[in-house]
Amino acid sequence: MIFEQIAIGGCQSYIVGCEETCVAALIDPEIRAIDRYQAIAARDGLRIRYVIDTHTHADHFSAAHELGESLNIPIVMHRDSPAPFADLRLQDGDMLMVGNLRLQAIHTPGHTRDSMCLLAGDRLFTGDTLLIGATGRTDLPSGDPDALYDSLFGGILRLDPQLKIFPAHDYKQQGSSTIAEELANNPRLQKRDRSEFVDMMEHLNLSMPTHLTEALRTNMTGGKSVAQVLAQAAAKIPFISLAELAARLERGENDLVVLDVREKEAFDAGHLPGARHMPRGQLELRVDDELPDPMTRIVTVCEFGKISTLAAATLRDLGFLRTSALDGGMKAWREEGFPISSP
């Protein structure tokens, strides 16, 4: 079996495949590791045939939608997944053929309604159903401690005790465990009475995941995260450094328009010498009147360099092809001690 475990923070992704055919599946991909997955596949001569999410993630951003579209491969989730972009929906017991490797879906609701584990040979990919030394929480949307009890004690914990488990999260950097080890050492699995287990799960008092709303929005609908929108905008434009822009302003280059896209209050508090003001929210409505020459060289500026990146990408889409954004924004400009004007 081809096997590669990829850690991104506490998140774990897996590439599994068939050595004979060099066909592989990617399990629980994380958005920050897209280039890494593709580099691994290229390095090992693999063709990724399926991209799989074991459940709807609420604590990080899945790369399944983006990879499915870019690689033109099926996005695989459980039948109960709310994601409209899932191409192939598995039911309990369904198998995926990955070359000569078989991946069998086991429906394990509890952490979420659409949670599933994937059995491949001597390995069980448990998503967030069973973690190393813990279990998936049940206090997020569609979580159910009763269902998790059944999925664990009536389901996967009855499989071969020597099965290696590989979860979607590993905050202890242990990498893997076995069912036997978890039955013996996992504190949550010592509550084997249903009522005690449910009571424990209902009183864990865990903090909510960072970006909960945004992660659910993107993973459930196929929408984009703010970071994705910014990254895609940044890929479409060039940037100009603080020192380069300062030197050009000092030389008095008259073919350069510095366009401050912050709100008026921020602009009035201090801006680059000679900058023109056009709030990002008014850009599309005003730009043709105020910048009639599409060949004008424009540098967009905001406080941190994010809104100006979006503004520069918009201007390029509108045909202002000599637009760039200031790297670092006004905050970095002030910290470097470059000149500032105010009314």
C-alpha positions as CSV (number, residue, x, y, z in Angstrom):
1,M,0.0,0.0,0.0
2,I,1.1,3.5,-0.8
3,F,0.8,5.5,2.4
4,E,1.7,9.1,3.2
5,Q,0.7,11.0,6.3
6,I,0.7,14.8,6.1
7,A,0.5,16.9,9.2
8,I,-0.7,20.5,9.1
9,G,-0.8,21.8,12.6
10,G,-3.0,19.4,14.4
11,C,-4.8,18.3,11.2
12,Q,-3.8,15.0,9.6
13,S,-4.3,14.2,5.9
14,Y,-3.5,10.9,4.2
15,I,-2.6,9.8,0.7
16,V,-3.3,6.1,0.3
17,G,-3.0,4.1,-2.9
18,C,-2.1,1.1,-4.9
19,E,1.6,0.4,-5.6
20,E,0.9,-1.6,-8.8
21,T,-1.3,1.0,-10.5
22,C,0.1,4.2,-8.8
23,V,-3.6,5.3,-8.2
24,A,-4.3,7.0,-5.0
25,A,-7.0,8.7,-2.8
26,L,-6.5,11.8,-0.7
27,I,-8.3,11.7,2.7
28,D,-9.2,14.9,4.6
29,P,-7.2,17.4,2.7
30,E,-6.5,20.8,4.3
31,I,-6.6,24.0,2.3
32,R,-3.1,25.1,3.3
33,A,-1.5,22.0,2.0
34,I,-2.8,21.9,-1.6
35,D,0.6,22.5,-3.2
36,R,2.2,19.9,-0.8
37,Y,-0.3,17.2,-1.9
38,Q,0.3,17.8,-5.5
39,A,4.1,17.8,-5.0
40,I,3.9,14.4,-3.2
41,A,1.8,13.0,-6.0
42,A,4.2,14.3,-8.6
43,R,7.3,13.1,-6.7
44,D,5.9,9.5,-6.4
45,G,4.3,9.4,-9.8
46,L,0.7,9.1,-8.4
47,R,-2.6,9.9,-10.0
48,I,-5.0,11.0,-7.3
49,R,-8.4,9.5,-8.3
50,Y,-10.5,10.5,-5.3
51,V,-10.5,13.3,-2.8
52,I,-12.4,12.3,0.4
53,D,-13.7,14.2,3.4
54,T,-14.6,11.9,6.3
55,H,-17.1,14.5,7.5
56,T,-18.0,18.1,7.4
57,H,-15.2,19.8,9.2
58,A,-15.9,22.7,11.6
59,D,-12.4,23.6,12.7
60,H,-10.4,24.0,9.5
61,F,-10.9,24.5,5.8
62,S,-11.2,21.5,3.6
63,A,-9.4,21.5,0.3
64,A,-11.7,18.8,-1.2
65,H,-13.8,21.2,-3.3
66,E,-10.9,23.1,-4.8
67,L,-8.9,19.9,-5.5
68,G,-11.9,18.1,-6.9
69,E,-12.4,20.9,-9.4
70,S,-8.8,21.5,-10.3
71,L,-7.9,17.8,-10.7
72,N,-11.3,17.0,-12.2
73,I,-11.8,14.1,-9.9
74,P,-14.8,13.0,-7.7
75,I,-15.3,14.6,-4.3
76,V,-16.3,11.8,-2.0
77,M,-18.4,12.3,1.2
78,H,-21.0,10.3,3.1
79,R,-24.6,10.3,1.8
80,D,-25.7,12.6,4.6
81,S,-23.2,15.3,3.9
82,P,-24.9,18.7,3.3
83,A,-22.2,19.7,0.8
84,P,-23.8,20.3,-2.6
85,F,-20.5,19.8,-4.4
86,A,-20.0,16.2,-3.3
87,D,-19.9,14.1,-6.5
88,L,-19.9,10.6,-5.0
89,R,-21.9,9.9,-1.8
90,L,-21.1,6.7,0.0
91,Q,-23.4,4.7,2.2
92,D,-22.4,2.3,5.0
93,G,-20.5,-0.6,3.5
94,D,-19.8,1.0,0.1
95,M,-16.3,0.5,-1.3
96,L,-14.0,2.6,-3.5
97,M,-11.7,0.9,-5.9
98,V,-8.3,2.6,-5.8
99,G,-6.4,0.5,-8.2
100,N,-6.1,-2.8,-6.4
101,L,-6.8,-1.2,-3.0
102,R,-10.2,-1.3,-1.5
103,L,-11.5,1.6,0.8
104,Q,-14.6,0.6,2.7
105,A,-16.9,3.2,4.2
106,I,-18.2,2.7,7.7
107,H,-20.9,5.2,8.7
108,T,-20.1,6.5,12.2
109,P,-22.4,9.4,13.1
110,G,-21.9,11.2,16.3
111,H,-19.3,13.8,15.8
112,T,-21.4,14.9,12.9
113,R,-24.3,13.2,11.2
114,D,-22.2,12.6,8.0
115,S,-19.1,11.1,9.8
116,M,-17.6,8.0,8.3
117,C,-14.5,5.9,8.8
118,L,-12.5,4.3,6.0
119,L,-11.1,0.8,6.3
120,A,-8.1,0.0,4.1
121,G,-6.3,-3.3,4.8
122,D,-4.8,-3.1,8.3
123,R,-5.6,0.6,8.7
124,L,-8.7,2.5,9.8
125,F,-9.0,6.2,8.9
126,T,-11.2,7.4,11.7
127,G,-11.8,11.1,10.8
128,D,-13.0,12.7,14.0
129,T,-15.0,9.7,15.3
130,L,-12.1,8.2,17.2
131,L,-9.0,10.2,18.1
132,I,-5.8,9.2,19.8
133,G,-6.7,9.5,23.5
134,A,-10.0,11.1,22.8
135,T,-13.1,11.1,20.6
136,G,-14.7,13.6,18.4
137,R,-16.8,16.2,20.2
138,T,-20.5,16.1,19.9
139,D,-21.5,19.7,20.7
140,L,-21.1,21.1,17.2
141,P,-23.9,21.2,14.5
142,S,-25.4,17.7,13.9
143,G,-23.4,16.2,16.8
144,D,-25.1,13.5,18.8
145,P,-23.4,11.7,21.8
146,D,-25.9,8.8,21.7
147,A,-25.1,8.2,18.0
148,L,-21.3,8.4,18.8
149,Y,-21.7,5.8,21.5
150,D,-23.3,3.4,19.0
151,S,-20.7,4.2,16.3
152,L,-17.9,3.4,18.8
153,F,-19.0,0.6,21.0
154,G,-21.4,-0.9,18.6
155,G,-19.3,-0.3,15.6
156,I,-15.6,0.3,15.0
157,L,-14.4,-0.8,18.4
158,R,-15.6,-4.3,17.6
159,L,-13.2,-4.5,14.6
160,D,-9.8,-6.2,14.8
161,P,-8.1,-4.9,17.9
162,Q,-4.8,-4.8,15.9
163,L,-6.1,-2.4,13.3
164,K,-4.0,0.8,13.2
165,I,-6.1,3.9,13.5
166,F,-5.2,7.2,11.8
167,P,-7.5,10.1,12.8
168,A,-8.1,13.5,11.1
169,H,-6.5,15.3,14.1
170,D,-3.6,14.5,16.3
171,Y,-2.6,17.1,18.7
172,K,-0.2,14.9,20.7
173,Q,2.1,14.2,17.7
174,Q,1.7,10.4,18.1
175,G,0.8,9.7,14.5
176,S,-1.2,6.6,15.0
177,S,-2.6,4.1,17.5
178,T,-4.5,0.8,17.4
179,I,-8.0,-0.1,18.5
180,A,-6.6,-2.2,21.3
181,E,-4.5,0.7,22.6
182,E,-7.4,3.0,22.6
183,L,-9.7,0.5,24.3
184,A,-7.1,0.2,27.0
185,N,-5.8,3.8,27.4
186,N,-8.3,6.2,25.9
187,P,-10.0,8.0,28.9
188,R,-13.3,8.5,27.1
189,L,-13.6,4.9,26.1
190,Q,-13.5,3.9,29.8
191,K,-17.1,5.2,30.1
192,R,-18.7,2.1,28.6
193,D,-22.1,2.6,30.0
194,R,-24.3,4.6,27.6
195,S,-25.6,7.0,30.1
196,E,-22.2,7.7,31.6
197,F,-20.7,8.2,28.2
198,V,-23.4,10.6,27.0
199,D,-23.2,12.6,30.3
200,M,-19.4,12.9,29.9
201,M,-19.7,14.1,26.3
202,E,-22.4,16.6,27.2
203,H,-20.2,18.2,29.9
204,L,-16.7,18.4,28.2
205,N,-16.9,22.2,28.3
206,L,-14.6,22.6,25.3
207,S,-13.9,26.0,23.7
208,M,-15.4,26.6,20.3
209,P,-13.1,26.1,17.3
210,T,-11.5,29.2,15.7
211,H,-13.3,30.2,12.5
212,L,-16.2,27.9,13.3
213,T,-18.8,29.9,11.3
214,E,-16.4,30.5,8.4
215,A,-15.3,26.8,8.3
216,L,-18.8,25.5,8.3
217,R,-19.9,28.0,5.7
218,T,-17.2,27.1,3.3
219,N,-17.1,23.3,3.9
220,M,-20.9,23.0,3.8
221,T,-21.5,25.1,0.7
222,G,-18.3,25.2,-1.3
223,G,-17.9,28.9,-0.8
224,K,-14.5,30.5,-0.3
225,S,-12.8,31.4,2.9
226,V,-11.4,34.9,3.3
227,A,-7.9,33.5,3.1
228,Q,-8.8,31.9,-0.2
229,V,-10.2,35.1,-1.7
230,L,-7.1,37.0,-0.6
231,A,-4.8,34.3,-2.0
232,Q,-6.5,34.2,-5.3
233,A,-6.5,38.0,-5.6
234,A,-2.8,38.1,-4.7
235,A,-2.0,35.6,-7.4
236,K,-3.4,37.9,-10.0
237,I,-1.4,41.0,-9.2
238,P,2.1,42.3,-8.6
239,F,3.2,44.2,-5.5
240,I,5.5,47.1,-4.9
241,S,7.8,47.3,-1.9
242,L,7.8,50.1,0.7
243,A,11.2,51.3,-0.3
244,E,10.5,51.2,-4.0
245,L,7.4,53.3,-3.7
246,A,9.0,55.7,-1.3
247,A,11.9,56.2,-3.8
248,R,9.4,56.8,-6.7
249,L,7.4,59.3,-4.7
250,E,10.6,61.1,-3.7
251,R,11.5,61.4,-7.4
252,G,8.1,62.9,-8.1
253,E,7.1,60.5,-10.8
254,N,4.0,62.0,-12.3
255,D,2.7,58.9,-14.0
256,L,2.0,57.1,-10.7
257,V,-1.3,57.3,-8.8
258,V,-1.3,56.1,-5.2
259,L,-4.9,55.1,-4.5
260,D,-5.8,54.9,-0.8
261,V,-8.8,52.5,-0.5
262,R,-9.4,52.9,3.2
263,E,-12.4,54.7,4.7
264,K,-12.3,58.5,5.0
265,E,-11.6,58.7,8.7
266,A,-8.5,56.5,8.3
267,F,-7.4,58.4,5.2
268,D,-7.7,61.8,7.0
269,A,-5.7,60.5,10.0
270,G,-2.7,60.1,7.7
271,H,-1.8,58.9,4.2
272,L,1.0,58.7,1.7
273,P,2.1,62.0,0.2
274,G,0.0,62.8,-2.8
275,A,-2.4,59.8,-2.4
276,R,-5.9,60.0,-3.8
277,H,-8.8,58.7,-1.8
278,M,-11.3,56.2,-3.1
279,P,-12.9,53.8,-0.6
280,R,-12.9,50.1,-1.6
281,G,-16.7,50.1,-1.4
282,Q,-17.0,52.8,-4.1
283,L,-14.2,51.6,-6.4
284,E,-16.3,50.2,-9.2
285,L,-18.7,53.1,-9.2
286,R,-16.1,55.9,-9.3
287,V,-13.0,54.6,-11.0
288,D,-14.0,55.4,-14.6
289,D,-14.8,59.0,-13.7
290,E,-11.7,59.6,-11.6
291,L,-9.2,57.6,-13.5
292,P,-10.3,57.8,-17.2
293,D,-6.9,56.5,-18.6
294,P,-6.8,52.7,-18.2
295,M,-3.0,52.9,-18.8
296,T,-2.4,54.8,-15.6
297,R,0.0,53.2,-13.2
298,I,-1.8,52.6,-9.9
299,V,-0.6,51.5,-6.5
300,T,-3.4,50.6,-4.1
301,V,-2.9,51.2,-0.4
302,C,-4.8,50.1,2.7
303,E,-4.0,49.6,6.4
304,F,-2.6,46.1,6.3
305,G,-2.2,45.3,2.6
306,K,-5.3,43.0,2.4
307,I,-8.1,45.3,1.2
308,S,-5.6,46.9,-1.2
309,T,-4.9,43.4,-2.7
310,L,-8.6,42.9,-3.4
311,A,-8.8,46.4,-4.8
312,A,-5.8,45.9,-7.1
313,A,-7.3,42.6,-8.4
314,T,-10.6,44.3,-9.1
315,L,-8.9,47.1,-11.0
316,R,-7.0,44.7,-13.1
317,D,-10.3,42.8,-13.8
318,L,-11.7,46.2,-14.9
319,G,-8.9,46.7,-17.3
320,F,-6.4,48.8,-15.3
321,L,-3.6,46.5,-16.2
322,R,-0.8,48.6,-14.6
323,T,-2.2,48.2,-11.1
324,S,-0.2,46.9,-8.1
325,A,-0.6,46.9,-4.4
326,L,1.7,48.2,-1.6
327,D,3.3,45.3,0.2
328,G,2.5,45.7,3.9
329,G,0.1,48.6,3.8
330,M,0.1,51.8,5.9
331,K,1.0,50.0,9.1
332,A,4.3,48.9,7.6
333,W,4.8,52.3,6.0
334,R,4.5,54.1,9.3
335,E,6.7,51.5,11.1
336,E,9.5,52.1,8.5
337,G,9.3,55.9,9.2
338,F,8.4,56.9,5.6
339,P,6.7,60.3,5.2
340,I,3.0,60.7,5.9
341,S,0.6,63.5,4.9
342,S,-2.6,64.6,6.6
343,P,-5.2,67.4,5.9
